[in-house]
Each structure stands twice: as structure tokens, then as C-alpha cells.
């Protein structure tokens, strides 16, 4: 396997985000590009990342899967500067990483065996889909984090709400259909669609809003949440299990 990226910063930024959830991953390479699918140790969140062939200036591979430590890979990728080119090549049980700018730097990263079974993105169907600016989602999540450890997403026909309630305090952000795009599956229009999710995980996910302008939020009543961050050159998605509300 041999590949070259002319703008490695996006890979560096995404690997840093993923490393908040998992410590090691399988990286799959084929003629379509690179992909990662991993589940956090608590089996609460799944992350999927795709870098298509168009993102690479050079991609020579049939099909190959390697296991890497994200802490080590993250530290190496952080050494890339604006204008750097990144080469990655497998050699025996090593990943050779070359960063070229004013000087040529070379790192060799030991590959690892990952014992957990290979993961795939689950096929989920959602009752509500909301598209909104990432910065607005980030602000709403940060507001909720002040008062509670979980927040509720609520979709109605003409508005989208993110709210959290603590023992004494609460926070609420409300967006009209003029501010965000709301799609509700036919048959679900009556009433509202609600899902409650951990803010600890959401705070990790929203780091991606610094990189991508738009965010797509998919959820249903008491059902997993899926956040999508997409550009023509990459796809990043998170799936999060719902927080089940219990009565005192």
C-alpha cells in the first residue's frame, strides 16, 4: 500500500477527534479510499470515517486492513504543517509515514493486532432528520452541558428544540423551520419526536463542527442518534445510544 495526501490536516484533525472515543482502530484501504469504523469501549457510541479516493493525489492499493494505535498516529500527524505532503506506506509489520515540506521527515509506526470483531455501520431508519449549521448545534450542546449530563432533541413540524433539565436548572435552544431544515417521516407529523442523549459523548462529537459547516441530525423516539458531517472529500458519522429516562 502506498498513498499520498496533499492536504493532510483534515486527516490529522479527524484522527484527533476519533481518538477521544477509541484508542486503536482498523484502517481499511481499497481502490475507493480509506475507511474506519469503531465502537467505544463502553459500547455506547460508534464512529465511521471515510476518506474517498478523490482526497488522495496517489493511491496504490488493492485491499488492505491495518491496526494502529491512535495516540501514536495522532502524535505523528500533528507534525504536519500547512503545505505539507503526507506519504503512508506499509512495510512488513510497520506503517512508514513520511512528511514532506521544507525537510523530509520519516516515522515508522508498529502495526497492531486488534482482537475485537470488525464493525460495520448499522442500518438505521429515522423518523426525524434535521440539517443545521454546526456552530449552532455546538452552542446548544454547550448550553445544555451547564445544567445537566444529558439533553433531549425534539422535532416538531415547524421547530427543532435542544433542551436539558437538571435538578434545579434548565437550558433550552429553539430553532424555527426558517433557521434549520426539518424533515419528518410521513405518519410521524402529529405530536413530536424526542430522543435523549449523553452530553459527555455529544461534546466529543461536536468538535467536528469546527471543520464542517453543516451538520445532519437523525433520531427517533427513544432510538439511537446519528450525527453526520460531510464534505465532497470526507464523511464523518457518529451513532449514539439513547439515554433511557427512569422514574424516581
C-alpha positions as CSV (number, residue, x, y, z in Angstrom):
1,X,0.0,0.0,0.0
2,X,1.2,3.5,-0.9
3,X,-0.8,6.7,-0.6
4,X,-0.2,10.4,-0.7
5,X,-2.2,13.3,0.7
6,X,-1.5,16.9,-0.3
7,X,-3.7,18.3,2.5
8,X,-3.2,16.0,5.5
9,X,-4.6,18.4,8.1
10,X,-8.2,17.1,7.7
11,X,-6.9,13.5,8.4
12,X,-5.0,14.8,11.4
13,X,-8.0,16.7,12.8
14,X,-10.4,13.7,12.3
15,X,-8.0,11.2,13.9
16,X,-7.7,13.5,16.9
17,X,-11.5,13.6,17.3
18,X,-11.8,9.8,16.9
19,X,-9.0,9.2,19.5
20,X,-11.3,10.8,22.1
21,X,-13.6,7.7,21.7
22,X,-11.3,4.8,20.9
23,X,-7.6,4.0,21.5
24,X,-7.0,1.8,18.5
25,X,-8.7,1.2,15.1
26,X,-8.7,-0.8,12.0
27,X,-7.9,1.3,8.9
28,X,-9.2,-0.2,5.7
29,X,-7.8,0.8,2.3
30,X,-9.0,-0.1,-1.1
31,X,-9.4,1.5,-4.5
32,X,-12.4,3.5,-3.2
33,X,-10.2,5.2,-0.5
34,X,-9.8,4.8,3.3
35,X,-12.4,4.0,6.0
36,X,-12.6,3.5,9.7
37,X,-15.5,2.0,11.8
38,X,-15.0,1.6,15.5
39,X,-17.1,1.4,18.7
40,X,-16.0,2.9,22.0
41,X,-15.1,0.6,24.9
42,X,-18.5,1.1,26.6
43,X,-20.4,0.1,23.5
44,X,-22.3,3.3,23.6
45,X,-21.0,5.2,20.6
46,X,-19.9,4.2,17.1
47,X,-17.8,6.3,14.7
48,X,-17.4,6.0,11.0
49,X,-14.9,7.9,8.8
50,X,-14.5,7.7,5.1
51,X,-11.8,9.4,3.0
52,X,-12.7,8.8,-0.7
53,X,-10.1,8.2,-3.4
54,X,-10.6,11.8,-4.7
55,X,-8.9,13.0,-1.5
56,X,-5.7,11.3,-2.4
57,X,-3.2,12.5,-5.0
58,X,-1.8,9.0,-5.1
59,X,-3.5,5.7,-4.0
60,X,-1.8,2.4,-4.9
61,X,-3.7,-0.4,-3.1
62,X,-5.8,-3.4,-3.9
63,X,-7.3,-4.1,-0.4
64,X,-5.6,-3.9,2.9
65,X,-6.6,-3.5,6.6
66,X,-4.1,-2.4,9.3
67,X,-4.4,-1.9,13.0
68,X,-2.9,1.2,14.6
69,X,-2.7,3.0,17.9
70,X,-4.5,6.3,17.6
71,X,-2.4,8.1,20.2
72,X,0.8,7.3,18.2
73,X,-0.8,8.1,14.8
74,X,-2.3,11.3,16.2
75,X,1.1,12.5,17.5
76,X,2.8,11.9,14.2
77,X,0.0,13.6,12.1
78,X,0.2,16.6,14.3
79,X,3.7,17.2,12.9
80,X,2.2,18.1,9.5
81,X,2.2,21.8,8.7
82,X,0.2,23.9,6.2
83,X,1.7,22.9,2.8
84,X,3.0,19.6,4.0
85,X,2.6,16.4,1.9
86,X,1.9,13.1,3.6
87,X,3.0,9.7,2.4
88,X,1.9,6.4,4.0
89,X,3.3,3.0,3.1
90,X,3.1,-0.4,4.7
91,X,6.3,-2.3,5.1
92,X,6.1,-5.8,6.8
93,X,4.6,-5.0,10.2
94,X,5.2,-1.3,10.0
95,X,3.5,1.8,8.7
96,X,6.0,4.2,7.2
97,X,4.8,7.8,7.4
98,X,6.7,10.5,5.5
99,X,6.0,14.2,5.9
100,X,7.5,16.4,3.2
101,X,7.7,20.2,3.5
102,X,11.0,22.2,3.9
103,X,12.6,19.0,5.1
104,X,11.6,15.3,4.7
105,X,10.7,13.6,7.9
106,X,10.1,9.9,8.3
107,X,8.3,7.9,11.1
108,X,7.8,4.2,11.4
109,X,4.7,3.1,13.4
110,X,4.3,-0.5,14.6
111,X,1.1,-2.1,13.4
112,X,-1.0,-3.9,16.0
113,X,-3.5,-6.8,16.1
114,X,-7.0,-5.8,17.1
115,X,-8.8,-8.6,18.9
116,X,-12.3,-7.2,18.7
117,X,-14.5,-8.2,15.8
118,X,-14.7,-6.0,12.8
119,X,-17.5,-3.4,13.0
120,X,-19.9,-2.0,10.3
121,X,-22.2,0.9,10.3
122,X,-25.7,-0.3,11.4
123,X,-28.6,0.2,9.0
124,X,-30.9,2.6,10.9
125,X,-34.1,4.3,9.9
126,X,-35.1,7.6,11.5
127,X,-38.3,9.5,12.0
128,X,-36.7,12.9,12.0
129,X,-33.8,14.5,10.1
130,X,-32.6,18.0,10.9
131,X,-29.9,19.9,8.9
132,X,-28.4,22.9,10.7
133,X,-25.2,25.0,11.0
134,X,-22.7,23.1,13.1
135,X,-21.8,26.1,15.2
136,X,-25.5,26.4,16.3
137,X,-25.5,22.8,17.4
138,X,-22.3,23.2,19.2
139,X,-23.6,26.3,21.1
140,X,-26.8,24.5,22.1
141,X,-24.9,21.4,23.4
142,X,-22.5,23.6,25.4
143,X,-25.5,25.4,26.9
144,X,-27.1,22.1,28.0
145,X,-23.8,20.9,29.5
146,X,-24.0,23.7,32.0
147,X,-27.1,22.3,33.7
148,X,-27.2,18.5,33.1
149,X,-25.4,15.4,31.9
150,X,-28.0,14.6,29.1
151,X,-30.1,16.6,26.7
152,X,-33.2,16.0,24.7
153,X,-33.6,16.6,20.9
154,X,-37.2,17.4,20.0
155,X,-38.5,17.6,16.4
156,X,-41.9,19.2,15.6
157,X,-43.3,20.2,12.2
158,X,-42.1,23.8,12.4
159,X,-39.4,23.8,15.0
160,X,-36.4,21.9,16.5
161,X,-35.5,22.1,20.2
162,X,-32.5,21.0,22.2
163,X,-33.1,21.2,25.9
164,X,-31.7,19.9,29.2
165,X,-33.0,19.8,32.7
166,X,-31.0,19.4,35.9
167,X,-32.4,19.1,39.5
168,X,-32.8,22.9,39.7
169,X,-31.7,24.4,36.4
170,X,-32.5,24.1,32.7
171,X,-31.4,25.2,29.3
172,X,-33.2,25.3,26.0
173,X,-32.4,26.3,22.4
174,X,-35.2,26.5,19.9
175,X,-34.8,26.7,16.1
176,X,-37.6,27.5,13.7
177,X,-38.0,25.8,10.3
178,X,-36.8,29.0,8.8
179,X,-33.4,28.5,10.6
180,X,-33.0,24.8,10.2
181,X,-34.2,22.2,7.7
182,X,-36.6,19.7,9.3
183,X,-37.7,16.5,7.6
184,X,-40.2,14.2,9.4
185,X,-41.1,10.8,8.0
186,X,-44.8,10.8,6.8
187,X,-47.1,9.4,9.6
188,X,-44.9,11.0,12.3
189,X,-46.2,14.6,11.8
190,X,-48.6,14.5,14.7
191,X,-47.1,15.3,18.1
192,X,-43.3,15.4,18.4
193,X,-40.3,13.2,18.1
194,X,-38.0,13.0,21.1
195,X,-34.6,11.4,21.9
196,X,-32.4,11.9,25.0
197,X,-28.6,11.5,24.7
198,X,-25.4,11.8,26.8
199,X,-23.8,15.2,26.8
200,X,-20.4,13.6,27.6
201,X,-20.4,11.9,24.2
202,X,-22.1,14.8,22.3
203,X,-19.3,17.2,23.4
204,X,-16.8,14.9,21.8
205,X,-18.8,14.7,18.6
206,X,-19.3,18.4,18.2
207,X,-15.6,19.0,17.9
208,X,-16.2,18.2,14.2
209,X,-18.3,21.3,13.8
210,X,-15.1,23.3,13.7
211,X,-14.2,21.5,10.5
212,X,-17.5,21.3,8.6
213,X,-20.2,24.0,8.2
214,X,-23.3,21.8,8.2
215,X,-24.4,19.0,10.5
216,X,-27.2,16.5,9.9
217,X,-29.0,15.1,13.0
218,X,-31.0,11.9,12.7
219,X,-33.1,10.5,15.5
220,X,-36.4,8.9,16.5
221,X,-38.3,8.4,19.7
222,X,-36.1,6.6,22.3
223,X,-33.8,5.5,19.4
224,X,-30.1,5.9,18.6
225,X,-28.9,9.3,17.3
226,X,-26.8,9.7,14.2
227,X,-24.8,12.8,13.5
228,X,-23.3,13.3,10.1
229,X,-20.6,15.7,9.0
230,X,-19.9,15.5,5.2
231,X,-18.0,17.3,2.5
232,X,-17.1,16.1,-1.0
233,X,-13.8,14.9,0.3
234,X,-14.8,13.2,3.5
235,X,-17.6,11.7,5.6
236,X,-17.6,11.5,9.4
237,X,-20.6,10.0,11.3
238,X,-21.4,9.2,14.9
239,X,-24.1,6.9,16.3
240,X,-25.0,7.2,19.9
241,X,-27.3,5.0,22.0
242,X,-30.2,6.8,23.7
243,X,-30.3,7.6,27.4
244,X,-33.3,5.8,28.9
245,X,-35.3,8.0,31.2
246,X,-36.0,6.4,34.6
247,X,-38.7,7.3,37.0
248,X,-37.7,8.2,40.6
